[in-house]
Amino acid sequence: MQVVLLEFEGILADTTPHRAAALREALLVDGLSLDDEMWTEHCHGLSVEAAVLAARRALGAPDDPTVAEVTRLRAERAFSQRISRGLLMQPGGLSLVQALRTQARLALVTRASRRDVDFVCTLANLADAFTCVVTADDKVEGKPSGAPYLLALDKLSRTTPVRAAEVLTFEDARPGIRAAREAGLRVVAVGPLPLHHAMEADAFYPTLSGLTFDEMRSLVRGGRQ
């Protein structure tokens, strides 16, 4: 196993409740109410911009780029305010990164902004853990497109060639799972995903706690489980 690619949100940082609450708050200004089921099916795992558009469509709101952009800004501001008051890391995430640093090259491929990633990684002493970071600020199509993963592989290959067969990815939501698979990579789903979402991954773990390097290497070699 040469490389491990991780989504930052939901894999390392427990951002999901903050993202969901921030989006709901932003939508309510326009009288739109997003419930848990709609969030999970239509928004979880998308960038803020894509999540706003998906939520508005799911709720039957008309397409309006100006309103959508204002809603995105509200959601981003609400999220930043929430994480500035404190943010938990996911169980096993930090220990996994520390264990892998000497075993494989690590990269983040995330729907989060570079600002949010830098803020949390600095607080968690992870600023130097990743060989490259691909965020929502990069000018590529977001997940579920495989473009963010392909960009990460391209960046990593500029120093040492990377074989897709020697790469493992970790994702917390269906768009990310689909992005990794579109890029030809094996993907592990982590967290409280609906079963029909988790089944699209090569493997599923409730948390990263206790996951060993040998188990990850066997996932790369052994396929779906």
C-alpha positions as CSV (number, residue, x, y, z in Angstrom):
1,M,0.0,0.0,0.0
2,Q,1.7,3.2,-1.2
3,V,-0.9,5.9,-0.5
4,V,-3.9,6.5,1.8
5,L,-6.4,9.2,0.8
6,L,-8.8,10.5,3.4
7,E,-11.8,12.7,3.4
8,F,-11.3,15.3,6.1
9,E,-14.9,15.8,7.1
10,G,-16.5,12.8,8.8
11,I,-13.3,10.8,8.7
12,L,-10.9,12.9,10.8
13,A,-13.1,15.7,12.0
14,D,-16.7,15.2,13.3
15,T,-18.2,18.0,11.2
16,T,-21.4,16.3,10.1
17,P,-23.7,17.7,12.8
18,H,-22.3,21.2,12.3
19,R,-22.7,21.0,8.5
20,A,-26.3,19.8,8.8
21,A,-27.2,22.4,11.4
22,A,-25.6,25.2,9.4
23,L,-27.3,24.3,6.2
24,R,-30.7,24.0,7.9
25,E,-30.2,27.4,9.5
26,A,-29.3,29.0,6.2
27,L,-32.3,27.5,4.4
28,L,-34.8,28.4,7.1
29,V,-34.2,32.1,6.3
30,D,-36.0,31.4,3.0
31,G,-38.7,29.3,4.7
32,L,-37.2,25.9,3.7
33,S,-37.1,23.1,6.2
34,L,-34.6,20.3,5.7
35,D,-35.2,17.1,7.7
36,D,-32.6,14.4,8.6
37,E,-33.7,12.1,5.8
38,M,-33.4,14.7,3.1
39,W,-30.0,15.8,4.5
40,T,-28.7,12.2,4.3
41,E,-30.1,11.3,0.9
42,H,-29.4,14.6,-0.9
43,C,-26.8,16.7,0.9
44,H,-24.4,14.7,3.0
45,G,-21.0,14.4,1.4
46,L,-21.3,17.3,-1.0
47,S,-19.6,20.6,-1.0
48,V,-21.5,23.4,0.6
49,E,-22.4,24.9,-2.8
50,A,-23.6,21.5,-4.1
51,A,-25.5,20.8,-0.9
52,V,-27.4,24.0,-1.1
53,L,-28.4,23.3,-4.7
54,A,-29.4,19.7,-3.9
55,A,-31.4,20.8,-0.9
56,R,-33.3,23.5,-2.8
57,R,-34.2,21.0,-5.5
58,A,-35.3,18.3,-3.0
59,L,-37.5,20.9,-1.3
60,G,-39.1,22.1,-4.5
61,A,-37.5,25.5,-4.5
62,P,-37.0,27.3,-7.8
63,D,-33.5,27.5,-9.3
64,D,-32.1,30.9,-8.4
65,P,-28.3,31.3,-8.5
66,T,-28.4,34.5,-6.5
67,V,-30.5,33.1,-3.7
68,A,-28.4,29.9,-3.7
69,E,-25.2,31.8,-3.4
70,V,-26.5,33.9,-0.5
71,T,-27.6,30.7,1.2
72,R,-24.1,29.2,0.7
73,L,-22.5,32.2,2.3
74,R,-25.0,31.9,5.2
75,A,-24.2,28.2,5.6
76,E,-20.4,28.8,5.5
77,R,-20.6,31.5,8.1
78,A,-22.8,29.5,10.4
79,F,-20.4,26.5,10.1
80,S,-17.4,28.6,10.8
81,Q,-19.1,30.0,13.9
82,R,-19.9,26.5,15.1
83,I,-16.5,25.0,14.8
84,S,-14.8,28.1,16.3
85,R,-16.6,27.1,19.5
86,G,-15.1,23.6,19.4
87,L,-14.9,20.5,17.2
88,L,-14.4,16.9,18.1
89,M,-12.2,14.6,16.1
90,Q,-13.6,11.2,15.0
91,P,-12.7,8.1,17.1
92,G,-9.5,6.6,15.9
93,G,-8.8,9.2,13.3
94,L,-5.8,10.9,14.9
95,S,-4.2,7.6,16.0
96,L,-4.7,6.2,12.5
97,V,-2.9,9.1,10.9
98,Q,0.0,8.9,13.4
99,A,0.3,5.2,12.7
100,L,0.3,5.6,9.0
101,R,2.7,8.4,8.7
102,T,5.7,6.1,8.5
103,Q,3.9,3.4,6.5
104,A,2.4,5.2,3.5
105,R,2.0,8.7,2.0
106,L,-1.1,10.4,3.2
107,A,-3.3,12.9,1.4
108,L,-6.6,14.7,2.1
109,V,-9.2,14.8,-0.6
110,T,-12.0,16.7,0.9
111,R,-15.2,18.7,0.3
112,A,-14.1,21.2,3.0
113,S,-12.5,24.5,2.2
114,R,-8.7,24.9,2.6
115,R,-9.4,27.5,5.4
116,D,-11.4,25.0,7.5
117,V,-8.8,22.2,6.9
118,D,-5.9,24.4,7.9
119,F,-7.7,25.7,11.0
120,V,-8.6,22.2,12.3
121,C,-5.3,20.5,11.3
122,T,-3.3,23.2,13.0
123,L,-5.3,22.7,16.2
124,A,-4.9,18.9,16.0
125,N,-1.2,19.1,15.2
126,L,-1.7,17.5,11.8
127,A,-0.5,20.4,9.7
128,D,2.6,18.4,8.4
129,A,0.9,15.0,8.2
130,F,-0.2,15.1,4.6
131,T,1.8,15.0,1.4
132,C,-0.9,16.9,-0.5
133,V,-4.3,18.3,0.2
134,V,-7.1,18.7,-2.3
135,T,-10.0,20.9,-1.1
136,A,-13.2,22.6,-2.4
137,D,-10.9,25.5,-3.4
138,D,-9.3,23.5,-6.1
139,K,-10.7,24.2,-9.5
140,V,-12.1,20.7,-10.3
141,E,-15.6,19.2,-10.3
142,G,-16.5,18.1,-6.8
143,K,-17.5,14.7,-5.5
144,P,-19.2,12.5,-6.6
145,S,-17.0,13.2,-9.6
146,G,-13.7,11.3,-9.4
147,A,-11.8,14.5,-10.4
148,P,-10.6,15.4,-6.9
149,Y,-9.1,12.0,-6.4
150,L,-7.5,12.1,-9.9
151,L,-6.0,15.5,-9.0
152,A,-4.5,14.1,-5.8
153,L,-3.0,11.2,-7.6
154,D,-1.5,13.5,-10.2
155,K,0.0,15.7,-7.5
156,L,1.4,12.7,-5.7
157,S,2.8,11.2,-8.9
158,R,4.9,14.3,-9.6
159,T,7.4,13.1,-7.0
160,T,6.9,9.3,-6.9
161,P,4.7,7.3,-9.4
162,V,1.4,6.0,-7.8
163,R,-0.3,2.8,-8.8
164,A,-4.1,2.9,-8.3
165,A,-3.9,-0.7,-7.1
166,E,-1.8,0.4,-4.2
167,V,-4.1,3.2,-3.0
168,L,-6.8,3.0,-0.3
169,T,-9.4,5.7,0.4
170,F,-11.6,6.5,3.3
171,E,-15.0,8.2,2.9
172,D,-18.0,8.9,5.2
173,A,-20.7,9.5,2.6
174,R,-22.1,8.2,-0.7
175,P,-20.7,11.1,-3.0
176,G,-17.2,10.4,-1.8
177,I,-17.6,6.6,-2.2
178,R,-18.7,7.1,-5.8
179,A,-15.9,9.6,-6.4
180,A,-13.2,7.2,-5.3
181,R,-14.7,4.3,-7.3
182,E,-15.0,6.5,-10.4
183,A,-11.3,7.2,-10.0
184,G,-10.6,3.5,-9.9
185,L,-9.7,3.3,-6.2
186,R,-10.7,1.0,-3.4
187,V,-12.7,2.7,-0.8
188,V,-13.6,2.1,2.8
189,A,-16.8,3.6,4.2
190,V,-16.7,4.8,7.8
191,G,-19.4,5.9,10.1
192,P,-23.2,5.8,10.5
193,L,-24.0,5.5,6.8
194,P,-27.3,4.0,5.6
195,L,-26.8,0.4,4.6
196,H,-27.6,1.1,0.9
197,H,-24.9,3.8,0.9
198,A,-22.2,1.7,2.7
199,M,-22.8,-1.2,0.3
200,E,-21.3,0.8,-2.5
201,A,-17.9,0.8,-0.8
202,D,-15.4,-2.1,-0.8
203,A,-15.5,-2.3,3.0
204,F,-17.3,-0.7,5.9
205,Y,-16.2,0.1,9.5
206,P,-18.4,1.8,12.1
207,T,-15.2,3.8,13.3
208,L,-11.5,3.9,12.6
209,S,-10.7,2.8,16.2
210,G,-8.5,-0.3,16.2
211,L,-8.0,-0.5,12.4
212,T,-4.5,-1.7,11.8
213,F,-2.1,-1.2,8.9
214,D,-2.2,-4.9,8.1
215,E,-6.0,-4.8,7.8
216,M,-5.8,-1.9,5.4
217,R,-3.1,-3.6,3.4
218,S,-5.3,-6.7,3.1
219,L,-8.2,-4.5,1.9
220,V,-6.0,-3.2,-0.9
221,R,-5.0,-6.7,-1.9
222,G,-8.2,-8.6,-1.2
223,G,-11.1,-6.5,-2.7
224,R,-14.6,-6.1,-1.3
225,Q,-15.6,-7.4,2.1
